[in-house]
Amino acid sequence: MENKYLIAMDSSDPSMAAARYAAAILPKNRSKIVLFLVECDIPESFWDFDPQPESPGHQPDLGAWIDRQNKRFINSLETAKAAFLDAGFPHHAVSIKIQRRKTGVTRDIVTESLDGYTGLFIGRTGFSNLSRLPIGSVARKLISRIHHIPLILVGGTPETQHILLGFDDSHGARICVRLAASLFAGSDKKLHIRHVIRALDPLAGNFYPYPASSDLNTIFFSEQEKIRNTKIDAAMEKTMKILKEKGFSPQNADALLIEGYMSRSLGLLDTAEKEKWGTIFVGRRGISRVQDFFIGRVGEKLVEMARDQAIWIVA
């Protein structure tokens, strides 16, 4: 089955990095790629000099700017297309779509994403020199508006051989497993399933929030932890069986518990950085599935903290 993926482009280096990442990680024989760019009519800076930048007196300058931008857009899109072709994608599977802005860049991307796409790739930041921002304005808006397909935020130039999957036996985590199985089973990609057991001591080790003399409370807390971990172990073992049934070889998938972190997101990111893994899958919402928030706490923190990884926010 062929899946269609949307790559949001704006001729910036981050958007080009997103395209190269998608070319390296997506299945080449069953993926259709659309390189999508929303073309702006007038640069915002023109409004700084004149409240009517479209007046006849500005037409030469405006026309020259549009010509330069169009050439830049076309060159960037052709370069991105070449990256997919060089990676082994068939020529007919990669197309370019340039659209004049209709209702706004973000809204136009959202509207396009509703046209049968399986996932949306975008650079963490766009065509901006605000390097201090952890994430660009368009990407941030898309996080709150893309709920129907996975949104992939690409930072830096992520490694693409290893996929880290944050697991908590939630509905979102199980969807992540199924997505990873459909994408990577039968390939040489490595899938690492990890559940982070949070510590309570902010400095070192586990800390039970009861007086040391309260043996019954301490025992109760310990037993609850054992029960929870046993359930997670069973869920991860079941997940490994499912992956094997889907075509993952035992050498290409593993499942482990991670201990000693106050934050699950920090545990996942720290593991990815130590192992030099470039891809992290996380469900849009975890066990709580609080509907008042666009994204769960783990996903939100990963989006803010990650710099050189691709974060897959899976709906």
N, C-alpha and C positions, 0 to 999 in steps of 0.2 A: 504493500500500500504506500502510495506517494503522499507525503505531507508537505504542506506549503508553509514557508517561514518568511516573516517580514523583517527586513533589516532597515532600521531607521537611519538615514544618512543625512549629513549636513555639510559634507566636504571637510570636516574637522579631523584631526588625528585620532581622537577617541572613537569617532564613528567608523573610521577606517580600521581601527583595532578591533572593534566589534565585528566587522565583516570578516576579518582574517580569523578571528576566533571561531565564528560560526563555520567558516570553510574548513577549519581543522577538526571540529568536533561533531558535526552533523554527518549522518550516513550519506555517502555520495550517490548511491544507486537508488535511493528512494526519497529524495528531498528536492523540493522545488523552491527556488530562492527568488524573492522579489526585493530588489534594492530600491527603496522608496525615499524620495526627497520632496519635501514641501518647499516650493519656491516662493520667497517673499517678494512683493512688488517694490516696496520702497524701504530702504534701511532706516531704522529709527533715528539715526544721527541726522538725517535730512530734516527731520521735524525740529531739531534743535536750532536750526538757522532760519527757518521760515515756516509759519503756520500753514502755508499752502505750497508744499514742495512739488506738487504736480502742475504748477503754473507754467505757462509757455516759456518763461525765462529760465526755468530750471531743466527744461527737457533735454538739452545737450548733455549736461552733467548726469542727469538721471539715466539717460539712454546709455552713456558710456559705462556707468556703474553696472547696469543690468547686463550689458554685453560681457563685461569682465566676470561677473558672477556666473553667468550661464556657462562660459568657458571653463571656469573653475569647477562648477558642478559636474559638467560632462566629463572632464578629465578625472575627477575624483570617482565618479560612478564607474567609469571604464576601468580604472585601476582596481576598484573593488571587485568588479566582475572578473577581471583577469586573475585575481586571487583565488576565486572559486574554480575557474577553469584550470589553473595550475595545480590546484589541490585534487583534481580528478573529476569534478562535476561535469556532466554532459552539457554541451553548449546550449541545448534547448531548455535546460532546467534552470537557467539563470537569466532573469530579465530585469530591465531597468524601467522604473516608473517615476516620472517627474510630474508634479502636480502644482498648479498655482494655489497659493493659500486661499482657503475658502472661509473657515471660521476661526482659524488660529492653528499654529503648528501642532500643538498637543492634541487638540480636538480632531484635526485632520488625520493624525496618526491613529487615534482611537477608532475613528470611523473606518479607516482602511483595515484595521486589525479585525474588524467584524466580518470581513469578506472571506471566511473559510480558512483562516490561518491557524497553524498549530502552535506557533510561538513567535514572540517579538524580541529581537535583539537590539540593544541600544548602548552606546557608550555612557559611562558614568557621568561625564561632563561633555558638553558640546563645544560649539564654536565660541569659546570664551577664554579670556585671559585671567579669570578669577580662580587661580590655582589653589587658593586656600579653601574653596568650597569643597566639601566631601562629595557632593553630587550636584549635577546641574539642575536648572529649573524645570526643563522638559522632562527629564528622567524622574524627578521627584513628583511631578504631577501625574506621570504615567503610573507610578506605584499605586496611587489612590484610584485610578480609573481603569486599569487593566485587571479584571477579575476572571475573565472567561478563558484566557490562555496563559501559559507560562510567560513571565516577563524576565528576560535575562539581561542583567546589568553588568557590563564588561569594564573592568578597570585594568589599566596597564596592558601587558601582553601575557595573559595567563597560560600556564602549562595546560595541556589538553588531554594528557594520557590518563590522569587519575581524577576520579569523581568522588568527592566526600559528601555523604548523605546524612544530614542530621535526623536522628530517629527518636521518636517518643511514643510510638504506637498510636499516634493520632490518625484521624482520617487523612489529614494533609500529608503525613509521613508515608502512609500507605500509597497515596497517589504518586508521591515522589518515586517510590520503589517501582510502581508499574510503569511510570514514564521512563525511568532509567533502563528498565528491562526492555521496553519497546525500542529504545534508541540504540542501546549498546550491546545487547545480547548477540553473540556470534562474532563480535569484534574483538580487538586486542585491548580495549579500554579496561581499566581497573576500577572497580566499584568498592568503596570503603564505607560501610555503614557504622555509624558511631552514635552511641547514646551517652550523654554527659550526665554523670551523677554529681549534683551540686554539693559542695562542702558548705558548712555553715560558719566556720571560723574564718574571718576575713584575713587572717595572717597565716595560719598553718593548720591543716588537718580538719577533721570533723569536730564540731562542737555541739553538744546536745543542749538545747535551751532550757535546761532544768537544773536545780541545785544538785551538786554531786551526791548529796545524801539521799536524794529521791530515787532510790534504786528501782522502784516499780515504774516510775515515769521513764527512766533511762532504758529499762528493759523494753517497755512498750514502744518507745521510739525506735530502738534497734530492730525490734521485730517488724515494725511497719516498713522500715527500710529494706529488710530482707524480703518481705512479701512483694514489695514493689519491684525490687531488682530481679526477683525470680520471675515475675510476670514479664518484665522486659526481656529477660533471657529467653523465655519461651517464645515471645513475639519475634525476636530477632532470629531465633532458630527456624521458626516457620517461614520468615522472610527469605532466609537462605535457601530453603527447600523450593520456594516459589521461583527464585532466581535460577536455580539449577534446572527446574522444569521449563523455564523460558529460554534456556540455551546458554546461560553463564557457566563457564567451567569453574571448578573449585579454586583454581589458581588465580582467577580474575575477580573474585568477590570475597570479602571477609567482613565480619561483624564483631565489634568489640565495645566494651564499656570504657569510658574515660572518667577518671576521678580527680578530685582535688581542685575544682574550679568553682568560684562563686557564681559564675554566669555561664549558661549553656552556649550563648553566642561566642563568648570569649574562648571557651573550651574548643569549639569548632574552628574558630579562626586561628587560634594558637596552634592547633594540630595541623591545619592546612599550611601554615607558614613554616612550621618545623619540618614537615615532610615535603615541602615545596609542591604541594598539590594546588592546582589552579582553579578547580571548579567546586562549588558548594551548592548542593540542592537543599532547599528548605521549604516546608509547607507554608502557605500564606498565613494559616493559623494553626496553632498547636492544640494541645489537649483542651484548653479552655474554650477555644472557638468564640471568643468575645466578638459579637457583631458590631460593636460600637467603634472598632478600630479597623483601619484599612488593612493592617498587616499585624501579625503577632509580634511579641516582644523580641523573640529570637531573630526573626527576619529583619525587624526594624534595626536592631543593633548591628547585625551583619552588614546591612546596607550602609550604615553610617561609618563603620570601622574599616571595612575591607577596602583595600587600595589596588592590589595587584591580582585580584581574583575575579572570577565571573560568578555572580550570585544568581541562581535560578530561583525565582519566587514562583512556586507552583500552586495554582489555584485548586 
